[in-house]
Amino acid sequence: MGDRALRLRSERIVTPSGTISGEVSIRGGRIEAVATTPGTGGEVIELGRLWIVPGLIDVHVHGGGGAQCNTSDPDEIAAVARFHATHGTTGLLATTVAASPDELETALTAIARCASDTSGAAVLGAHLEGPFLSPLRPGAMDPSTFIEPDRLVADGLIAAGGGAMRLMTLAPELPGALELIARLVDAGVVVSIGHSDADYNEAYAAVRAGARAATHTFNAMPPFHHREPGILGAVLDLDEVSCELICDGVHAVPAALRLVHRAKGATGVRLVTDATGAAGMADGSYRLGAAEIRVSDGCATLVKNGAIAGSTLTMDRAVSNAVRFLGVTVEEAIAFASANPARLLGLGDRKGAISPGMDADLTVLDDELRARGTVVAGTWVYGPPPA
């Protein structure tokens, strides 16, 4: 939109200091001002009582709208980003399931080519869920694609796509994992613990080595035990760890999600979708990586064994569910989906808040917290809502 000003007015604008009635002024892809009194100049869009909130950021999303991220085709990844923009996502990490290193490098190259696409949510980089995972906790992935930590393989993945990888999920108990965590952190990659059979001490050592996140908390990890708290106990106990929550009512029941929130507090949880290509589609057969999945009543499972296989969740629905499941305010749920993931990715000075100087990434929600409009870098990629 260049230097043309745009002013969005609403009675409910979620800012770091609280929800206000006023307007957000945008120019040159940045938020120029946030005020309770009208400004001057530029196009004005009246949004009434629609919520204007910081753009939603999804760091764990495999697909949506019939497309997925395990692909060599950047147009397919761009289609994922366009679909999720219609549900309020302004930025995402295109997430791959475990595959051969060559296939993952190809996917990383395709993901990197989407970085400049402006038709949907911004593709902020890649999240590699594997291949350094435990065959004891494969979840919906094919354990034959898992390998032990390998420095040469890791270096190839780090370099692929010009450094497109921003986050990696790995199992910290594997031989060489702690050294690999240090290497990834040095390369600017966020390390998340997941698909792991680690005990408490192994998970603790991973956090001390630099791991800062937990992938789909509860899933693909051992259950908590009072004499062996395991990986789950570690990620709930250690303040440094940011825990993913999939608020779909399938991956974990609301009571379990509430326990994570109580343990981690307002800044220690993040909403993610773990969405597959089936998100936004009718029930039927789809693929997650190379695996066939079946969706029935919105629940995705592997055809071969019935294991939960990602989700059909969207970020606006995740926010709505968080309000209902966790008993939090809209403002708190929005922080789980904006400020907290931005901070984890080292983008907290640019994204995750409606403040002057921040990127103009905004989501417009209705009373049911359904996305009605999405602004990325000052440009409508979905909407604007009708007056």
N, C-alpha and C positions, 0 to 999 in steps of 0.2 A: 504493500500500500504506500511505499515511499514515505514522504513526509506529510502526507495527508492525515489530518487529525480525525480521530473517531472517539466519540464520547458515549459511553454506555451508562444509562441511568437505571437505578433500581432501588427499591426500598430495602433490599437485603444484599449487601455486599460483604463478603467475609474477608476481613483484614486481620493482620496480626494483633491488632488492639481490640478486636471485636467486630460484630456485625453492625454495619452502619447503613443509613439511607443516604444516597448521594449519587456520585458518578465516578466512573473510571475513565480517564483520558489516555488515549493511546496515540503514539506517533513513532514512526520509524521502527515498528516492531517491538517497542518498549512501552512500559507503563510510564506515562509522563506525570500524571497526578492522580491522587485519590482524594476526593473532597466531599464534604457534606453540602456544599453550595454549588450551584451551576457555574461552569466555566463559560468560555466564549469560543466561537469558531468551530469549524469542522462539522462533520455529520453527527447527528444525535440519534441514538436508538433508545426508545423508551421501552423498558422491560418490566415495568410495574412491580409486582411482588415476586417475580422470578429471582431465584438465587443467582448471584454472580460469585463464583468461587475460583480459587486457584486451579489451574489445569491439572487434571488427574494423570498420574504417571504410573504405568504398569511395567514392572521390571521382570515379570514372568508371564509371557504370553506366547503360545506356540502357533496360534492361528486365529482365524475368524472369517466369517462370511464365505466359507468354502475354500479358503486358501490357508497354506501353512508355511512355516519358516524353514523347514528342512527342504530346501530347494536351491537350485542353481539359477532360478529366474527372479531377478529383482522386481519384475512387475508383479509377481505373486506376493512378495513381501509388501510391496506398496499397497496391494489390495487389502492385506491384513490391516495395515495402518489406516486405510480409508474406512474400513468397516468399524474399527474401534473408535475412530473420531466421531462417528455417529452416536456413540455412547459415552461421550465426554472425555475420552482419553486424548491428551495433547502431546504426550511423549511416551515412548515404550522402548523396551529392549526386546528385539526379535529373538525368541528363545528356541533353541534347537534341542531335540532329544539326542541321546547318545547315538553315534554312528561312527564309521571309520574316520580316522584323521583326515584322509583325503576328502571325504564327503563333507566333513565339518569345515575344512579350509575353503571348499567351494561355496558352501553356504555363507561363510563369513565374507567372502568376496562379494556375493550378491547383496548381503545386508549392507555392506559399506557403500555400495552403489546407490542405495536408497537414502543416504544421508542428506542429499540435497533435494529430495522430492518434497514438494510443498502441497500435495493434494490431500493429505490426511494428517494423522498424528505424526509428529517428528520421530523418526527412527534414530534413537540416541546411541545405538550400538547394539551389541549382541550379548545375550546370556547363554552360555553353553552349559546345559545340564548334562554333564558328563564330558568325556568318556571315563574319567577316573572315579568310578563308583563301585560300591560293593555288590557283588553278585548275590549276597544274602538279602539285599533290600532293593530289588530291581523296580518295584512298583509296576508301571505299565511298560517299562522299557525292556529291550532285549538284552539280557546279561551277556550274550555272546559278543556284544559290541563294547563291553567294558574292558578296560586295560588298567594295569598298574601305572602309577605315576612314572612318566618318562620325560626327562628334561628336553630331549630333542623334539619329541612330539609336542610338548608344551610350547617350546620356542617357535615351532612352526605355526601353532594356533595363535600365539601372541602376535606374530608378524602378519598373519593372513588378513587381507582386506585393509592393509595399512593401519593395523591396530584397532580393528572394529570391536574386538571383545572387551566388554566393560565389566562383566561379571561371570564367574564360573562356580558351579556347584560341584563339590567333590567330597569324597569320603576320607576323613582325616586319619583313619586307622590303617590305611593302606601303606605298604612300605614306600618310603620316600615322600610321603605326602607333606610332612612338615617343611622339608626343603622346597618342595614345589610351591607351597603356600607363600613362603618368603619370596620366591622368584616372581610369582604372580603379583604380589603386592608391590614389589619393586617396579614392575611394569605398569603399575597403575590400575590393575584389575582387582575388583572387589571379590573376595572369596566368601562363598556361602557353604555351610555344612549341610549335606543332605544325601539321601540314598546311602545311608551309612548304618553300620552296626556298632559304632564306636561306644566305648564305655565313657564314664564321666571324665576320667583322667585324660583319655585320648582327645576328647572334645575340648577339654580345658587347654591342653597343649596346643591345639589348633588355633584357639583364640589368642593365646599368648604369641603364636607365630604370626598372627595378623588377620585371621578369619574374623569377619564382622557381621555375618548374617546366617540365618537358618532358612532353608528351603522348605516350603509347605510344612510348617510345624505340625508334628504328630505323624504325618504320613511318611512312609518309607524310612522309619526309624523305630528302634525298640520302644515299647511302652515304658512309662515311668514305674520304678519300683523303689520302695522306701529304703532298701539296703543297697540297691544299685540304681541310682537315679539316671545313669546313662546319658546319652546325648541330649535327650529331652530335658533332663534335670539341669544339664550344663547350660543350655541356651536360655532357659528360664532364669537361671541363677546369676549369670554373668551379665553385668550392665552393658558391656561393649556390644552385645549381640542384638541385632535387629531381626525380629521374627516375622516371617511371612504368615499371613492369615488368608485362607481361601474361604470367604464368607458365602458359601453356597448351600450350607446345610447338609451337604453330602460328604465332603472331605473330613469334617469334624462337626460334632453337634454344638449348638450354641453354648451349653454349659462349659465345654472344653475351651471354646474360644474366649469365654469370659475369664477363665482361669489364666490364660496367657495374658490377656489385657491387664488383669490385676497384678500379675507378677512383673510385667514389663513396663507398665505405666504408659503415659500418653505418647512418649517419644520412642518407645521400644517395639512398636508393632507397625506393620505395613500391610495394606490391602493389595492383593494381586488377584488375577483371574485364573492363571494356569489354563487359559482358554485354548481349545483346539480349533481346527478349521470348522468344526460343527457349530461353533457359537453363531447365533443368528440364523441358523438353518433349521429345517424341519427334522423331526426324528428320522433316522435312517442310518446308512453305513457310510463311514468316512475313514480317513487314514490319519494316524499320528506317527510321523516319520514313515517307516515302512509297514507299521502294524495296522491291521484292520480293527477299527473300533465300531461299536454300535451305540446309537443314541436312542434312548427310550424315555419318554417323559422328561427330556432335558438332561438326563444323566448319561454320561459317556463311560463305557466299559470296553475292555478288550474282548474281542470275539473269542479268542482261544481259551481264556480262563476266567472271564468275568471281573478282572481287577479294574478298579477305578482308573480311568484313562483321561486325565485332564478334566476339563469342565466345559460348560457352555456359558459360563459367567461373563458379564461385562462389568466395567468399572462403575458405571452409574448404579447398577444393581448391587454391586459389592458395597457401595457406600450406603445405600438404602438398607441392605441387610445388616450392616454393622450397627446402624442406629437401632434396629429392632433386636438383633441378637445380643449386642453388648450393652444396650441401655445407655448409649452415649448420645451427646448432642450432635446435630448436623455438623457443627463447627469442628468437633473432635473427630468425627468420622472423615471429614474432608482432610484434616491434617494427616490421618493415616494413609491417605491416598495421594497426597501432594507434598507437603513439607517433609515428611519422614523419608519417602523414597528419594526426593531431591537431595536431602542431606547425605543419605547413604552413598549416592553416586558422586558426591563432591560438587553438586550443582546448587547448593543451598543459597549461594549468593546471587543466583540468576533465576531460579525457578522455585515454585512451591509456596509463593505468597503473593498477595496483591499489595504491592508497595511501589512507590516511585523508583524507577531505575531497573526494575525487574523485567524479565522477558514478558511480553504481552501474550501469555498462554492462559486462557480463561475458559471456564466451563459454565454454561447456563443451565440451571436445573429447575424443574417445576416443583410443585408442592409434594409430589410423589417421588421426588429426587430422580426423575427421568431426564436424561439429557435433551435439551431443546436447542442448544447451540454450542459450538466449539470454535474457539479462536486460537490459532497457533501463530506465534510471531506477528500478532496484529492483524491476521487475515482470517476471515471466516472460512473454515473448512467444512463446517456443518452449520446450517442456519443462514442468517439469523432467524430467530423466532418471529412469526408474524406479529405485528403491533396489535 
